[in-house]
Structure formats: structure tokens, C-alpha cells
Amino acid sequence: MKKMSYKRLYNKALFYLSRYSSSSENLRQVLERNLKKASYEGQELPPDSAEWIDKIVADFLSLGYLDDKRYIEGKVRSLVDSGKSTKIIFLKLIQKGCSEEEIENAFNLLEFDKEKVDMKNSKKLVLKRKIGFCRSLEEQDLFFQKDLAVLARAGFSFNIAQKALKGEI
């Protein structure tokens, strides 16, 4: 394997950003994994290699390759459109290194009411999976707990899940 250098790490960051959008913290995590992988493979890393990551992220922020606000807004819009619950959206973005405040600001900027989003997306999931009110009457009672569990695992609250399964949304 090629020796890890600042230039190589920089190119890895460029390649990653050419394929995926990313938050600055997520790019930092990706680059840290690259350095760990190189050290696991037996490469001697210079002591200042951790500083390389800070410099690369700072350079990309100043160049405009990274924009956390734009990334969060795009990700929120995408996840809402794909039918995810607001709880799952928050968890996915926090995992990518975004703060709760930034995520909340994105919801406000995009004018998404979290309760309306959850109600719309829970109904979308019920229709997609053909559960709840989509089943015959005898199956609705028989599978109610299982259907409720499906919605709970998707991150919807109990009240919203109940309403969605009964077709009250």
C-alpha cells in the first residue's frame, strides 16, 4: 500500500467529496478512519498527521467544498421526502456530526412542521407496507401490535402510529 502523506489524505478527501455530500465532522471521521486503516496496515504515521485533518477540513470549508448548513438542509429535505420520521432524521444527522440546533434551524428554514411531517410519513409507511387500515377487519385486530411495532421501529410516536394504523390521518 502507498505511504500515507498529507497530499494522499487530501486527495482521499477530494475523492470522497466528489462522490458524496458531507458535513465537516463527517469528513473528519472519514479521514480519521483512513489514518487508522493506514496505521493498522503497519505504516508509520507522522505525529502531526492528526493536524492534517484539521487543515484539510479548514481548507475545504474556506474553498466552499464543505457547507454544513447546505448539507443539513439537503439531507433533511431528502429524508423527509423519503418518508423518514423526524426522530430518525435527527439521529441520522447527529450521527454525521451535526448539532441538534443546526438540524432544528433547517426544519424551521424549510418550514417543516415536525408533527405534520410525522403524520404524513407514518401514513405513507402504512400504505407502503399495507398494514393497519389497509388490512381486512379481522386482520387489523390480529396484527395491530405487530403493525404498531413496525411504526415504532421507524421512529414514530405511539399516538401518531395509532392514528396512522386506524386511518385517522
C-alpha positions as CSV (number, residue, x, y, z in Angstrom):
1,M,0.0,0.0,0.0
2,K,1.1,3.5,-0.7
3,K,2.6,5.5,2.1
4,M,0.1,8.0,3.8
5,S,1.1,11.6,3.3
6,Y,-0.7,14.9,3.6
7,K,-1.2,15.0,-0.2
8,R,-2.6,11.5,-0.3
9,L,-5.0,12.3,2.5
10,Y,-6.0,15.5,0.8
11,N,-6.7,13.5,-2.4
12,K,-8.7,11.0,-0.5
13,A,-10.9,13.8,0.9
14,L,-11.4,15.3,-2.5
15,F,-12.4,11.9,-3.9
16,Y,-14.8,11.3,-1.1
17,L,-16.4,14.7,-1.6
18,S,-16.7,14.1,-5.4
19,R,-18.9,11.1,-4.6
20,Y,-20.8,12.1,-1.5
21,S,-22.0,15.3,0.2
22,S,-20.7,15.6,3.7
23,S,-20.7,17.6,6.8
24,S,-17.3,18.8,8.1
25,E,-17.5,16.5,11.1
26,N,-18.4,13.5,8.9
27,L,-15.4,14.3,6.6
28,R,-13.2,14.5,9.7
29,Q,-14.4,11.0,10.7
30,V,-13.8,9.6,7.2
31,L,-10.2,10.9,7.2
32,E,-9.6,9.6,10.7
33,R,-10.7,6.2,9.6
34,N,-8.3,6.4,6.6
35,L,-5.4,7.2,9.0
36,K,-6.4,4.4,11.4
37,K,-6.5,2.0,8.4
38,A,-3.0,3.0,7.3
39,S,-1.7,2.5,10.9
40,Y,-3.4,-0.9,11.1
41,E,-1.6,-1.9,7.9
42,G,1.7,-1.1,9.6
43,Q,2.5,2.3,8.3
44,E,4.4,4.7,10.5
45,L,2.3,7.9,10.6
46,P,4.0,11.2,11.5
47,P,3.0,12.8,14.8
48,D,1.4,15.7,13.1
49,S,-0.9,13.5,10.9
50,A,-3.9,14.4,13.2
51,E,-3.3,18.1,12.4
52,W,-3.5,17.3,8.7
53,I,-7.2,16.5,9.1
54,D,-7.9,19.9,10.8
55,K,-6.0,21.7,8.0
56,I,-7.8,19.8,5.2
57,V,-11.3,20.4,6.7
58,A,-10.4,24.1,7.2
59,D,-9.2,24.4,3.6
60,F,-12.3,22.7,2.3
61,L,-14.6,25.0,4.4
62,S,-12.8,28.1,3.1
63,L,-12.9,26.8,-0.5
64,G,-16.7,26.1,-0.2
65,Y,-16.4,22.4,-0.8
66,L,-18.0,21.9,2.6
67,D,-21.0,23.7,3.8
68,D,-22.7,22.2,6.9
69,K,-25.8,24.4,6.6
70,R,-26.4,23.4,3.0
71,Y,-25.7,19.7,3.7
72,I,-28.1,19.6,6.6
73,E,-30.9,21.3,4.7
74,G,-30.5,19.0,1.7
75,K,-30.3,15.9,4.0
76,V,-33.4,17.0,5.9
77,R,-35.4,17.6,2.7
78,S,-34.2,14.3,1.3
79,L,-35.1,12.3,4.4
80,V,-38.5,13.9,4.8
81,D,-39.3,13.2,1.1
82,S,-38.2,9.6,1.6
83,G,-40.7,9.1,4.4
84,K,-38.5,9.0,7.5
85,S,-39.7,10.2,10.9
86,T,-38.3,13.3,12.4
87,K,-36.7,11.2,15.2
88,I,-34.8,9.1,12.6
89,I,-33.8,12.3,10.7
90,F,-32.4,13.8,13.9
91,L,-30.5,10.6,14.8
92,K,-29.0,10.2,11.3
93,L,-27.8,13.8,11.2
94,I,-26.4,13.7,14.7
95,Q,-24.5,10.5,13.7
96,K,-23.0,12.6,10.8
97,G,-21.7,15.1,13.4
98,C,-24.4,17.8,13.0
99,S,-25.8,19.6,16.1
100,E,-29.4,19.5,17.2
101,E,-29.6,23.3,16.9
102,E,-28.5,23.2,13.3
103,I,-31.0,20.5,12.5
104,E,-33.8,22.4,14.2
105,N,-32.8,25.5,12.2
106,A,-33.0,23.5,9.0
107,F,-36.5,22.3,9.9
108,N,-37.6,25.9,10.6
109,L,-35.9,27.3,7.4
110,L,-37.6,24.6,5.3
111,E,-40.9,25.4,7.1
112,F,-41.5,21.7,8.1
113,D,-43.8,21.2,11.0
114,K,-42.4,18.1,12.7
115,E,-45.8,16.7,13.7
116,K,-47.3,17.1,10.2
117,V,-44.2,15.5,8.7
118,D,-44.5,12.6,11.1
119,M,-48.2,12.2,10.4
120,K,-47.7,12.3,6.6
121,N,-44.8,9.9,6.6
122,S,-46.4,7.5,9.0
123,K,-49.4,7.2,6.7
124,K,-47.0,6.8,3.8
125,L,-45.4,3.9,5.6
126,V,-48.8,2.3,6.4
127,L,-49.8,2.4,2.8
128,K,-46.5,1.2,1.5
129,R,-46.4,-1.8,3.9
130,K,-50.2,-2.4,3.5
131,I,-50.6,-2.6,7.3
132,G,-53.2,-1.2,9.7
133,F,-56.4,0.0,8.0
134,C,-55.2,-1.5,4.7
135,R,-55.8,-5.0,6.1
136,S,-59.1,-6.7,6.4
137,L,-61.0,-6.0,9.6
138,E,-60.2,-9.3,11.2
139,E,-56.5,-9.0,10.3
140,Q,-56.4,-5.4,11.7
141,D,-57.1,-6.6,15.3
142,L,-54.8,-9.7,14.9
143,F,-51.8,-7.7,13.6
144,F,-52.3,-4.4,15.5
145,Q,-49.3,-5.0,17.9
146,K,-47.0,-6.1,15.1
147,D,-48.0,-3.1,12.9
148,L,-47.5,-0.8,15.9
149,A,-44.0,-2.2,16.3
150,V,-43.2,-1.5,12.6
151,L,-44.1,2.1,13.1
152,A,-42.3,2.3,16.4
153,R,-39.1,1.0,14.8
154,A,-39.4,3.6,12.1
155,G,-39.3,6.3,14.9
156,F,-43.0,7.3,15.0
157,S,-44.6,8.1,18.4
158,F,-47.3,5.9,19.8
159,N,-50.1,8.4,19.3
160,I,-49.2,9.0,15.6
161,A,-48.7,5.3,15.0
162,Q,-52.1,4.5,16.4
163,K,-53.8,7.2,14.3
164,A,-52.0,6.1,11.2
165,L,-52.9,2.4,11.7
166,K,-56.6,3.3,12.2
167,G,-56.6,5.6,9.1
168,E,-57.4,8.7,11.1
169,I,-54.6,10.8,9.5
